[in-house]
């Protein structure tokens, strides 16, 4: 008697949403580079989607947005695909919580690295030293002899500051429109004001620009590719928000804040709720 090892009753094996997208692409006769060129989604992100590795994408917005665009390109129901992606993300988050509950302190994979431990120790030493200096100079002034060398250095610094002309402050130079330009294809970015109202949200194409409205109150930006956005203020380039990939959120993008980043000064945070 032959054993029946195949699917019963003509049923097909179940596939995840990534597998279904990949099979639809292959049936359409498209390669990953072709699909990437058509959708403007980086090929590495398309590979993550086909593997069902949505958690590796920079944010949930990327997972659902890219999956929707992919589905439309290969002729699938984009709404159904997005719902499946959200369900898989929710299931993965549940699995992460279960793994956290069974964490054992002896697991070497979860023990902080030696570099992180040394950094924490260094930060603790700095904190203790700062507390001692605060106590000796603020809470208990005069409890010990002052340093003549420190006084001489302070006097020399004050004299040098008076002799040098005062440089223009970022506030005085903060004029002209703020313009962002995408340096690559598929750069997702969201602009909103200090009250949380959306100004613009999209995947920018390479060379596409966006001018922050001059009337926007406390404009901010959220993106996973700060390294792929060139910035100008009044037509003059300023440093990018970062030199590598990484999610940045609630970053002020007023002319004053961007110029302050370029000079190493601390930008004044925009008013309004965060967590947009």
C-alpha positions in Angstrom: 0.0 0.0 0.0 1.5 3.3 -1.1 1.8 6.1 1.5 0.2 9.4 0.8 3.0 12.0 1.6 1.6 14.9 -0.5 -1.0 17.5 0.4 -4.4 16.0 1.3 -7.5 16.8 -0.7 -5.6 18.9 -3.3 -4.6 21.5 -0.7 -1.5 23.6 -1.5 1.1 24.3 1.2 0.6 27.7 2.9 3.0 30.5 2.0 3.8 33.7 3.9 3.1 37.1 2.4 6.7 37.4 1.3 6.6 34.1 -0.6 3.4 35.2 -2.3 4.9 38.4 -3.4 8.0 36.7 -4.7 5.9 34.1 -6.7 3.8 36.9 -8.2 7.0 38.7 -9.3 8.4 35.5 -10.8 5.1 34.9 -12.6 5.2 38.4 -14.0 8.7 37.7 -15.3 10.4 40.4 -13.3 13.8 40.4 -11.7 14.6 42.1 -8.4 16.6 44.8 -10.1 13.7 45.5 -12.5 11.2 45.7 -9.7 13.6 47.9 -7.7 13.8 50.3 -10.7 10.1 50.4 -11.2 9.1 50.8 -7.5 12.2 52.9 -6.5 12.6 50.6 -3.5 16.2 49.5 -2.8 16.8 45.8 -3.8 18.0 44.9 -0.3 14.6 46.0 1.1 12.8 43.9 -1.5 14.9 40.9 -0.5 13.9 41.4 3.2 10.2 41.6 2.1 10.4 38.4 0.1 12.0 36.6 3.1 9.3 37.9 5.4 11.9 39.7 7.4 9.8 42.8 8.0 11.3 43.5 11.4 14.7 44.3 9.8 13.2 47.2 7.9 13.9 50.6 9.6 10.3 51.1 10.8 6.8 49.6 10.5 5.9 52.4 8.1 8.6 51.1 5.7 7.3 47.5 6.0 3.7 48.4 5.1 4.5 51.1 2.6 7.0 49.0 0.7 4.8 46.0 0.7 1.9 48.0 -0.7 4.0 49.3 -3.5 5.4 45.8 -4.2 1.9 44.4 -4.4 0.6 47.0 -6.8 3.6 46.4 -9.1 3.0 42.6 -9.4 -0.8 42.8 -9.5 -1.8 41.6 -6.0 -4.4 43.1 -3.7 -2.4 45.8 -1.9 -4.8 46.1 1.0 -4.8 42.4 1.7 -1.0 42.3 1.5 -0.7 45.2 4.0 -3.1 43.5 6.4 -1.0 40.3 6.2 2.2 42.3 6.8 0.7 44.0 9.9 -0.4 40.6 11.2 3.1 39.1 10.8 4.7 42.2 12.5 2.2 41.8 15.4 3.1 38.1 15.6 6.8 38.8 15.6 6.4 41.4 18.4 4.5 38.8 20.5 7.4 36.4 20.0 9.9 38.9 21.1 7.9 39.5 24.3 7.9 35.7 25.0 11.6 35.5 24.5 12.2 38.4 26.9 10.1 36.6 29.5 12.4 33.5 29.3 15.7 35.4 29.4 18.3 33.9 31.6 21.1 36.0 33.0 23.6 33.4 32.1 22.9 33.6 28.3 26.2 34.9 26.9 24.5 36.3 23.8 22.6 38.8 26.0 25.4 39.8 28.3 26.5 43.4 27.5 29.7 43.7 25.5 32.9 44.6 27.2 33.0 47.9 25.3 29.6 48.8 26.7 30.6 47.9 30.2 33.8 50.1 30.0 31.8 53.0 28.6 29.3 52.7 31.5 32.1 52.7 34.0 33.7 55.7 32.4 30.3 57.5 32.4 29.9 56.7 36.1 33.3 58.1 36.9 32.5 61.3 35.1 29.2 61.6 37.0 30.9 61.1 40.4 33.6 63.7 39.5 30.9 66.2 38.4 29.0 65.7 41.6 32.1 66.3 43.7 32.9 69.5 41.8 29.3 70.7 42.1 29.4 70.1 45.9 32.8 71.8 46.4 32.0 74.9 44.2 28.3 75.4 44.6 27.0 73.8 47.8 30.2 74.3 49.9 32.2 77.2 48.4 35.4 78.1 50.2 35.7 74.7 51.9 39.1 74.3 50.2 41.8 76.4 48.7 41.2 77.8 45.3 43.4 77.0 42.4 45.6 79.9 41.3 46.3 78.1 37.9 42.5 77.9 37.2 42.1 81.6 37.9 44.9 82.5 35.6 43.4 80.4 32.8 40.0 82.0 33.3 41.5 85.5 33.2 43.4 84.6 30.0 40.3 83.2 28.3 38.3 86.3 29.2 41.0 88.6 27.8 41.1 86.6 24.6 37.4 86.7 24.2 37.3 90.4 24.6 40.1 90.9 22.0 38.4 88.8 19.3 35.5 90.2 17.3 32.1 88.6 18.2 31.1 86.1 15.5 27.6 86.2 14.0 25.2 84.1 15.9 23.1 81.4 14.2 20.0 83.4 14.9 21.4 86.4 13.0 22.3 84.2 10.0 19.2 82.1 10.0 17.7 83.6 6.8 16.4 82.1 3.6 14.4 79.0 2.8 15.3 75.5 4.1 15.4 73.0 1.3 15.9 69.2 1.5 17.2 67.2 -1.5 17.1 63.4 -1.8 20.5 61.9 -2.7 19.1 58.4 -3.4 15.8 56.9 -4.6 13.2 55.7 -2.2 14.1 58.0 0.7 11.1 58.0 3.1 10.7 61.2 5.0 8.0 62.9 7.0 7.8 66.6 7.9 5.4 68.0 10.6 5.1 71.1 12.7 5.5 71.6 16.4 1.8 70.8 17.0 2.1 67.4 15.2 0.3 68.5 12.0 1.7 66.8 8.9 3.4 69.0 6.3 4.6 66.3 3.9 5.2 62.5 3.9 6.5 60.4 1.0 9.3 58.4 -0.5 11.4 61.0 -2.3 13.1 60.2 -5.6 16.7 61.0 -6.2 17.2 64.7 -6.9 13.7 65.5 -5.6 13.5 68.6 -3.3 11.2 69.8 -0.6 11.1 73.3 0.8 10.0 73.6 4.5 7.2 76.2 4.6 8.4 79.5 6.0 5.2 79.9 8.0 5.4 76.4 9.7 5.7 76.7 13.5 8.5 74.5 14.9 8.9 72.2 11.8 10.5 68.8 12.5 11.5 65.8 10.5 11.3 62.0 10.9 13.3 59.7 8.6 15.4 56.5 8.5 17.9 57.9 5.9 19.3 61.1 7.3 22.5 60.4 5.5 20.6 60.6 2.1 19.2 64.1 2.5 21.2 67.1 1.5 20.2 70.4 3.2 20.6 74.1 2.2 19.6 77.2 4.1 19.2 80.3 2.0 20.9 78.4 -0.9 24.0 77.6 1.2 24.7 73.9 2.1 24.7 72.9 5.7 25.8 69.5 7.2 23.5 66.5 6.8 21.5 65.3 9.8 23.8 62.2 10.0 26.5 60.4 8.1 24.9 56.9 8.2 21.5 55.2 8.2 19.4 55.3 11.3 16.0 56.5 12.4 15.9 60.1 13.5 12.6 61.6 14.8 11.5 65.0 16.2 14.6 66.7 14.7 14.0 70.5 14.4 14.5 71.8 10.8 14.2 75.5 11.2 17.0 77.5 9.7 18.2 78.5 13.2 18.3 74.8 14.4 20.1 73.6 11.3 22.7 76.3 11.4 23.2 75.6 15.1 23.9 71.9 14.3 26.6 73.1 11.8 28.4 75.2 14.4 28.2 72.6 17.2 25.8 74.6 19.3 22.7 73.1 20.9 19.5 73.8 18.9 16.4 75.1 20.7 13.9 72.2 20.7 10.6 72.9 18.9 7.5 73.4 21.0 4.7 71.0 20.7 4.1 67.3 21.4 6.5 64.7 20.2 5.8 61.1 19.1 4.2 62.2 15.8 
